[in-house]
Amino acid sequence: MPEVYKDKEDYLVWIGMTDAVKEGVWKMTGTDKIVAFFDWYTGEPQNESNDPTGQDCAAFYSRGNFKWADINCSSRTAFVACEKSKQN
């Protein structure tokens, strides 16, 4: 497994989403497509006020049964970014 953010039993895996341009409007990086499905962990996204740079990236959260959490985009994580082509 690659080196990822790890705090005891917590693992975060970035899933290619950000709301850095407009808070609360989640988009896929690279395509700017607005995300229409969400699977946030309870209380997320929270954009912690004690994080001066904000929490503008989304990640799978292992302790939260791999539901999503918002994290600081500079956090060291593994990443997954897949996109399926539209079928005609």
A tleap script that builds the chain and sets N, CA, C and O, in Angstrom:
source leaprc.protein.ff14SB
mol = sequence {
  NMET PRO GLU VAL TYR LYS ASP LYS GLU ASP
  TYR LEU VAL TRP ILE GLY MET THR ASP ALA
  VAL LYS GLU GLY VAL TRP LYS MET THR GLY
  THR ASP LYS ILE VAL ALA PHE PHE ASP TRP
  TYR THR GLY GLU PRO GLN ASN GLU SER ASN
  ASP PRO THR GLY GLN ASP CYS ALA ALA PHE
  TYR SER ARG GLY ASN PHE LYS TRP ALA ASP
  ILE ASN CYS SER SER ARG THR ALA PHE VAL
  ALA CYS GLU LYS SER LYS GLN CASN
}
set mol.1.N position { 0.848 -1.175 0.000 }
set mol.1.CA position { 0.000 0.000 0.000 }
set mol.1.C position { 0.892 1.236 0.000 }
set mol.1.O position { 1.895 1.278 0.713 }
set mol.2.N position { 0.526 2.263 -0.812 }
set mol.2.CA position { 1.352 3.471 -0.826 }
set mol.2.C position { 1.300 4.190 0.505 }
set mol.2.O position { 0.387 3.980 1.304 }
set mol.3.N position { 2.277 5.031 0.736 }
set mol.3.CA position { 2.318 5.853 1.939 }
set mol.3.C position { 1.131 6.813 1.903 }
set mol.3.O position { 1.013 7.596 0.961 }
set mol.4.N position { 0.264 6.775 2.885 }
set mol.4.CA position { -0.915 7.641 2.927 }
set mol.4.C position { -1.024 8.284 4.291 }
set mol.4.O position { -0.328 7.903 5.232 }
set mol.5.N position { -1.909 9.268 4.389 }
set mol.5.CA position { -2.197 9.860 5.691 }
set mol.5.C position { -2.701 8.753 6.590 }
set mol.5.O position { -3.644 8.049 6.230 }
set mol.6.N position { -2.098 8.585 7.743 }
set mol.6.CA position { -2.497 7.525 8.661 }
set mol.6.C position { -2.401 8.063 10.074 }
set mol.6.O position { -1.357 8.562 10.494 }
set mol.7.N position { -3.484 7.957 10.791 }
set mol.7.CA position { -3.526 8.375 12.184 }
set mol.7.C position { -4.222 7.249 12.930 }
set mol.7.O position { -5.449 7.145 12.910 }
set mol.8.N position { -3.441 6.412 13.583 }
set mol.8.CA position { -3.953 5.206 14.228 }
set mol.8.C position { -4.604 4.322 13.170 }
set mol.8.O position { -3.892 3.738 12.353 }
set mol.9.N position { -5.915 4.204 13.155 }
set mol.9.CA position { -6.592 3.330 12.197 }
set mol.9.C position { -7.290 4.106 11.092 }
set mol.9.O position { -8.114 3.545 10.370 }
set mol.10.N position { -6.973 5.385 10.949 }
set mol.10.CA position { -7.612 6.204 9.921 }
set mol.10.C position { -6.805 6.188 8.634 }
set mol.10.O position { -5.592 6.399 8.653 }
set mol.11.N position { -7.471 5.938 7.528 }
set mol.11.CA position { -6.866 6.043 6.217 }
set mol.11.C position { -7.761 6.935 5.376 }
set mol.11.O position { -8.986 6.811 5.418 }
set mol.12.N position { -7.156 7.830 4.617 }
set mol.12.CA position { -7.893 8.707 3.720 }
set mol.12.C position { -7.409 8.459 2.298 }
set mol.12.O position { -6.207 8.381 2.044 }
set mol.13.N position { -8.359 8.337 1.376 }
set mol.13.CA position { -8.032 8.140 -0.034 }
set mol.13.C position { -8.791 9.194 -0.833 }
set mol.13.O position { -10.020 9.169 -0.898 }
set mol.14.N position { -8.049 10.126 -1.444 }
set mol.14.CA position { -8.660 11.212 -2.198 }
set mol.14.C position { -9.399 10.648 -3.395 }
set mol.14.O position { -8.878 9.771 -4.083 }
set mol.15.N position { -10.616 11.141 -3.660 }
set mol.15.CA position { -11.449 10.586 -4.730 }
set mol.15.C position { -11.636 11.540 -5.909 }
set mol.15.O position { -12.527 11.341 -6.735 }
set mol.16.N position { -10.802 12.570 -5.987 }
set mol.16.CA position { -10.812 13.424 -7.174 }
set mol.16.C position { -11.857 14.521 -7.169 }
set mol.16.O position { -12.165 15.079 -8.222 }
set mol.17.N position { -12.414 14.844 -6.003 }
set mol.17.CA position { -13.437 15.881 -5.912 }
set mol.17.C position { -12.931 17.076 -5.120 }
set mol.17.O position { -12.144 16.930 -4.185 }
set mol.18.N position { -13.401 18.280 -5.513 }
set mol.18.CA position { -13.044 19.488 -4.786 }
set mol.18.C position { -14.182 20.504 -4.840 }
set mol.18.O position { -14.963 20.536 -5.791 }
set mol.19.N position { -14.259 21.330 -3.804 }
set mol.19.CA position { -15.170 22.485 -3.830 }
set mol.19.C position { -14.362 23.761 -3.602 }
set mol.19.O position { -14.851 24.714 -2.995 }
set mol.20.N position { -13.121 23.771 -4.095 }
set mol.20.CA position { -12.216 24.898 -3.887 }
set mol.20.C position { -12.672 26.165 -4.601 }
set mol.20.O position { -12.402 27.267 -4.122 }
set mol.21.N position { -13.354 26.036 -5.730 }
set mol.21.CA position { -13.779 27.212 -6.485 }
set mol.21.C position { -14.971 27.880 -5.805 }
set mol.21.O position { -14.989 29.100 -5.638 }
set mol.22.N position { -15.970 27.081 -5.412 }
set mol.22.CA position { -17.159 27.604 -4.728 }
set mol.22.C position { -17.540 26.625 -3.625 }
set mol.22.O position { -17.854 25.465 -3.893 }
set mol.23.N position { -17.509 27.097 -2.392 }
set mol.23.CA position { -17.803 26.251 -1.234 }
set mol.23.C position { -19.167 25.574 -1.397 }
set mol.23.O position { -20.180 26.229 -1.643 }
set mol.24.N position { -19.165 24.237 -1.251 }
set mol.24.CA position { -20.406 23.469 -1.322 }
set mol.24.C position { -20.773 22.982 -2.709 }
set mol.24.O position { -21.695 22.179 -2.856 }
set mol.25.N position { -20.067 23.452 -3.734 }
set mol.25.CA position { -20.292 22.978 -5.109 }
set mol.25.C position { -19.136 22.052 -5.449 }
set mol.25.O position { -18.041 22.502 -5.786 }
set mol.26.N position { -19.392 20.759 -5.358 }
set mol.26.CA position { -18.347 19.755 -5.537 }
set mol.26.C position { -18.222 19.384 -7.012 }
set mol.26.O position { -19.207 19.075 -7.682 }
set mol.27.N position { -16.977 19.424 -7.497 }
set mol.27.CA position { -16.692 19.103 -8.898 }
set mol.27.C position { -15.551 18.098 -8.974 }
set mol.27.O position { -14.720 18.004 -8.071 }
set mol.28.N position { -15.530 17.351 -10.071 }
set mol.28.CA position { -14.423 16.443 -10.337 }
set mol.28.C position { -13.269 17.250 -10.905 }
set mol.28.O position { -13.461 18.067 -11.806 }
set mol.29.N position { -12.069 17.025 -10.382 }
set mol.29.CA position { -10.909 17.727 -10.921 }
set mol.29.C position { -10.623 17.187 -12.319 }
set mol.29.O position { -10.859 16.013 -12.602 }
set mol.30.N position { -10.126 18.031 -13.162 }
set mol.30.CA position { -9.794 17.625 -14.524 }
set mol.30.C position { -10.938 17.792 -15.503 }
set mol.30.O position { -10.702 18.103 -16.671 }
set mol.31.N position { -12.176 17.594 -15.059 }
set mol.31.CA position { -13.323 17.731 -15.966 }
set mol.31.C position { -14.244 18.869 -15.558 }
set mol.31.O position { -15.020 19.359 -16.377 }
set mol.32.N position { -14.168 19.295 -14.305 }
set mol.32.CA position { -15.066 20.319 -13.746 }
set mol.32.C position { -16.533 19.908 -13.769 }
set mol.32.O position { -17.415 20.761 -13.662 }
set mol.33.N position { -16.804 18.615 -13.908 }
set mol.33.CA position { -18.198 18.150 -13.864 }
set mol.33.C position { -18.702 18.223 -12.428 }
set mol.33.O position { -18.022 17.794 -11.496 }
set mol.34.N position { -19.906 18.776 -12.263 }
set mol.34.CA position { -20.520 18.868 -10.939 }
set mol.34.C position { -20.914 17.473 -10.485 }
set mol.34.O position { -21.488 16.698 -11.250 }
set mol.35.N position { -20.603 17.165 -9.246 }
set mol.35.CA position { -20.911 15.860 -8.668 }
set mol.35.C position { -22.384 15.844 -8.247 }
set mol.35.O position { -22.848 16.752 -7.556 }
set mol.36.N position { -23.112 14.809 -8.667 }
set mol.36.CA position { -24.548 14.718 -8.380 }
set mol.36.C position { -24.859 13.679 -7.306 }
set mol.36.O position { -25.985 13.632 -6.812 }
set mol.37.N position { -23.889 12.848 -6.936 }
set mol.37.CA position { -24.092 11.801 -5.925 }
set mol.37.C position { -23.147 12.058 -4.772 }
set mol.37.O position { -21.975 12.368 -4.984 }
set mol.38.N position { -23.646 11.931 -3.554 }
set mol.38.CA position { -22.819 12.128 -2.371 }
set mol.38.C position { -23.007 10.974 -1.399 }
set mol.38.O position { -24.103 10.427 -1.273 }
set mol.39.N position { -21.935 10.612 -0.716 }
set mol.39.CA position { -21.989 9.557 0.293 }
set mol.39.C position { -21.158 9.987 1.501 }
set mol.39.O position { -20.227 9.294 1.909 }
set mol.40.N position { -21.515 11.149 2.067 }
set mol.40.CA position { -20.749 11.723 3.168 }
set mol.40.C position { -20.922 10.932 4.453 }
set mol.40.O position { -21.997 10.402 4.732 }
set mol.41.N position { -19.861 10.861 5.224 }
set mol.41.CA position { -19.901 10.335 6.586 }
set mol.41.C position { -20.706 11.321 7.432 }
set mol.41.O position { -20.764 12.509 7.114 }
set mol.42.N position { -21.319 10.840 8.494 }
set mol.42.CA position { -22.120 11.677 9.377 }
set mol.42.C position { -21.347 12.931 9.803 }
set mol.42.O position { -20.217 12.828 10.281 }
set mol.43.N position { -21.946 14.103 9.632 }
set mol.43.CA position { -21.322 15.361 10.008 }
set mol.43.C position { -20.425 15.974 8.952 }
set mol.43.O position { -19.897 17.069 9.147 }
set mol.44.N position { -20.246 15.289 7.844 }
set mol.44.CA position { -19.419 15.795 6.748 }
set mol.44.C position { -20.324 16.310 5.625 }
set mol.44.O position { -21.478 15.886 5.561 }
set mol.45.N position { -19.883 17.169 4.766 }
set mol.45.CA position { -18.622 17.887 4.891 }
set mol.45.C position { -18.723 18.956 5.967 }
set mol.45.O position { -19.772 19.575 6.149 }
set mol.46.N position { -17.646 19.161 6.662 }
set mol.46.CA position { -17.683 20.080 7.796 }
set mol.46.C position { -16.818 21.318 7.611 }
set mol.46.O position { -17.015 22.315 8.307 }
set mol.47.N position { -15.856 21.274 6.677 }
set mol.47.CA position { -14.966 22.407 6.430 }
set mol.47.C position { -14.500 23.024 7.747 }
set mol.47.O position { -14.783 24.186 8.040 }
set mol.48.N position { -13.787 22.232 8.528 }
set mol.48.CA position { -13.350 22.636 9.878 }
set mol.48.C position { -12.829 24.059 9.939 }
set mol.48.O position { -11.931 24.442 9.189 }
set mol.49.N position { -13.399 24.826 10.834 }
set mol.49.CA position { -13.016 26.233 10.956 }
set mol.49.C position { -11.613 26.405 11.537 }
set mol.49.O position { -11.006 27.463 11.371 }
set mol.50.N position { -11.089 25.383 12.214 }
set mol.50.CA position { -9.736 25.516 12.774 }
set mol.50.C position { -8.657 25.173 11.749 }
set mol.50.O position { -7.470 25.201 12.074 }
set mol.51.N position { -9.047 24.855 10.529 }
set mol.51.CA position { -8.099 24.592 9.452 }
set mol.51.C position { -8.021 25.856 8.592 }
set mol.51.O position { -8.926 26.106 7.797 }
set mol.52.N position { -6.960 26.658 8.732 }
set mol.52.CA position { -6.904 27.956 8.057 }
set mol.52.C position { -6.930 27.888 6.534 }
set mol.52.O position { -7.300 28.866 5.884 }
set mol.53.N position { -6.546 26.756 5.955 }
set mol.53.CA position { -6.563 26.641 4.491 }
set mol.53.C position { -7.825 25.969 3.978 }
set mol.53.O position { -7.977 25.789 2.770 }
set mol.54.N position { -8.729 25.595 4.866 }
set mol.54.CA position { -9.995 24.989 4.450 }
set mol.54.C position { -9.887 23.507 4.163 }
set mol.54.O position { -8.798 22.933 4.142 }
set mol.55.N position { -11.026 22.911 3.946 }
set mol.55.CA position { -11.108 21.493 3.610 }
set mol.55.C position { -11.903 21.396 2.315 }
set mol.55.O position { -13.126 21.255 2.328 }
set mol.56.N position { -11.197 21.474 1.210 }
set mol.56.CA position { -11.833 21.566 -0.093 }
set mol.56.C position { -11.677 20.333 -0.965 }
set mol.56.O position { -12.001 20.375 -2.152 }
set mol.57.N position { -11.186 19.236 -0.401 }
set mol.57.CA position { -11.067 17.988 -1.152 }
set mol.57.C position { -11.850 16.893 -0.433 }
set mol.57.O position { -12.038 16.952 0.782 }
set mol.58.N position { -12.303 15.900 -1.188 }
set mol.58.CA position { -13.096 14.809 -0.612 }
set mol.58.C position { -12.291 13.515 -0.660 }
set mol.58.O position { -11.538 13.265 -1.602 }
set mol.59.N position { -12.467 12.696 0.381 }
set mol.59.CA position { -11.713 11.445 0.480 }
set mol.59.C position { -12.572 10.349 1.091 }
set mol.59.O position { -13.479 10.625 1.876 }
set mol.60.N position { -12.281 9.098 0.725 }
set mol.60.CA position { -12.840 7.960 1.456 }
set mol.60.C position { -12.221 7.990 2.841 }
set mol.60.O position { -11.026 8.249 2.983 }
set mol.61.N position { -13.019 7.729 3.856 }
set mol.61.CA position { -12.573 7.771 5.257 }
set mol.61.C position { -12.730 6.376 5.841 }
set mol.61.O position { -13.853 5.912 6.045 }
set mol.62.N position { -11.613 5.699 6.113 }
set mol.62.CA position { -11.665 4.294 6.531 }
set mol.62.C position { -12.440 4.086 7.830 }
set mol.62.O position { -13.209 3.132 7.948 }
set mol.63.N position { -12.243 4.962 8.789 }
set mol.63.CA position { -12.942 4.794 10.062 }
set mol.63.C position { -14.448 5.013 9.899 }
set mol.63.O position { -15.232 4.531 10.717 }
set mol.64.N position { -14.851 5.720 8.875 }
set mol.64.CA position { -16.261 5.996 8.594 }
set mol.64.C position { -16.851 5.023 7.593 }
set mol.64.O position { -17.746 5.382 6.828 }
set mol.65.N position { -16.354 3.782 7.591 }
set mol.65.CA position { -16.860 2.749 6.684 }
set mol.65.C position { -16.723 3.181 5.217 }
set mol.65.O position { -17.552 2.839 4.374 }
set mol.66.N position { -15.663 3.934 4.939 }
set mol.66.CA position { -15.327 4.419 3.607 }
set mol.66.C position { -16.377 5.341 2.999 }
set mol.66.O position { -16.468 5.483 1.780 }
set mol.67.N position { -17.168 5.968 3.872 }
set mol.67.CA position { -17.994 7.076 3.402 }
set mol.67.C position { -17.053 8.264 3.244 }
set mol.67.O position { -15.874 8.156 3.579 }
set mol.68.N position { -17.540 9.380 2.747 }
set mol.68.CA position { -16.673 10.490 2.384 }
set mol.68.C position { -16.474 11.487 3.520 }
set mol.68.O position { -17.344 11.671 4.371 }
set mol.69.N position { -15.308 12.124 3.512 }
set mol.69.CA position { -14.996 13.213 4.432 }
set mol.69.C position { -14.338 14.319 3.618 }
set mol.69.O position { -13.649 14.046 2.636 }
set mol.70.N position { -14.552 15.575 4.030 }
set mol.70.CA position { -13.804 16.649 3.382 }
set mol.70.C position { -12.500 16.830 4.142 }
set mol.70.O position { -12.464 16.761 5.370 }
set mol.71.N position { -11.438 17.061 3.394 }
set mol.71.CA position { -10.099 17.163 3.971 }
set mol.71.C position { -9.366 18.348 3.360 }
set mol.71.O position { -9.784 18.894 2.340 }
set mol.72.N position { -8.281 18.732 3.990 }
set mol.72.CA position { -7.410 19.753 3.444 }
set mol.72.C position { -6.756 19.183 2.181 }
set mol.72.O position { -6.246 18.062 2.197 }
set mol.73.N position { -6.770 19.936 1.110 }
set mol.73.CA position { -6.234 19.439 -0.163 }
set mol.73.C position { -4.730 19.169 -0.135 }
set mol.73.O position { -4.211 18.465 -1.000 }
set mol.74.N position { -4.035 19.720 0.845 }
set mol.74.CA position { -2.598 19.458 0.930 }
set mol.74.C position { -2.292 18.236 1.796 }
set mol.74.O position { -1.125 17.896 1.994 }
set mol.75.N position { -3.338 17.569 2.317 }
set mol.75.CA position { -3.127 16.343 3.102 }
set mol.75.C position { -2.482 15.282 2.223 }
set mol.75.O position { -2.771 15.182 1.030 }
set mol.76.N position { -1.616 14.505 2.822 }
set mol.76.CA position { -0.959 13.434 2.077 }
set mol.76.C position { -1.884 12.216 2.077 }
set mol.76.O position { -2.151 11.623 3.122 }
set mol.77.N position { -2.363 11.856 0.895 }
set mol.77.CA position { -3.291 10.724 0.771 }
set mol.77.C position { -2.930 9.889 -0.445 }
set mol.77.O position { -2.184 10.324 -1.322 }
set mol.78.N position { -3.468 8.694 -0.477 }
set mol.78.CA position { -3.483 7.937 -1.725 }
set mol.78.C position { -4.607 8.548 -2.548 }
set mol.78.O position { -5.342 9.391 -2.032 }
set mol.79.N position { -4.767 8.159 -3.796 }
set mol.79.CA position { -5.853 8.739 -4.572 }
set mol.79.C position { -6.430 7.738 -5.550 }
set mol.79.O position { -5.767 6.797 -5.987 }
set mol.80.N position { -7.695 7.976 -5.879 }
set mol.80.CA position { -8.415 7.213 -6.887 }
set mol.80.C position { -9.139 8.241 -7.731 }
set mol.80.O position { -9.862 9.075 -7.187 }
set mol.81.N position { -8.971 8.208 -9.025 }
set mol.81.CA position { -9.679 9.123 -9.903 }
set mol.81.C position { -9.995 8.391 -11.197 }
set mol.81.O position { -9.163 8.314 -12.101 }
set mol.82.N position { -11.192 7.860 -11.273 }
set mol.82.CA position { -11.624 7.111 -12.461 }
set mol.82.C position { -12.826 7.805 -13.064 }
set mol.82.O position { -13.606 8.450 -12.363 }
set mol.83.N position { -12.964 7.669 -14.342 }
set mol.83.CA position { -14.120 8.224 -15.016 }
set mol.83.C position { -14.545 7.266 -16.098 }
set mol.83.O position { -13.716 6.790 -16.874 }
set mol.84.N position { -15.816 6.982 -16.157 }
set mol.84.CA position { -16.351 6.078 -17.157 }
set mol.84.C position { -16.859 6.899 -18.338 }
set mol.84.O position { -17.543 7.906 -18.153 }
set mol.85.N position { -16.526 6.470 -19.541 }
set mol.85.CA position { -16.986 7.179 -20.733 }
set mol.85.C position { -18.480 7.028 -20.891 }
set mol.85.O position { -19.059 5.996 -20.551 }
set mol.86.N position { -19.110 8.097 -21.424 }
set mol.86.CA position { -20.539 8.056 -21.696 }
set mol.86.C position { -20.779 7.129 -22.882 }
set mol.86.O position { -20.117 7.240 -23.914 }
set mol.87.N position { -21.725 6.222 -22.723 }
set mol.87.CA position { -22.036 5.283 -23.783 }
set mol.87.C position { -23.157 5.836 -24.639 }
set mol.87.O position { -24.132 6.380 -24.119 }
set mol.88.N position { -23.024 5.701 -25.940 }
set mol.88.CA position { -24.060 6.195 -26.862 }
set mol.88.C position { -25.189 5.214 -26.996 }
set mol.88.O position { -26.144 5.468 -27.730 }
savepdb mol mol.pdb
quit
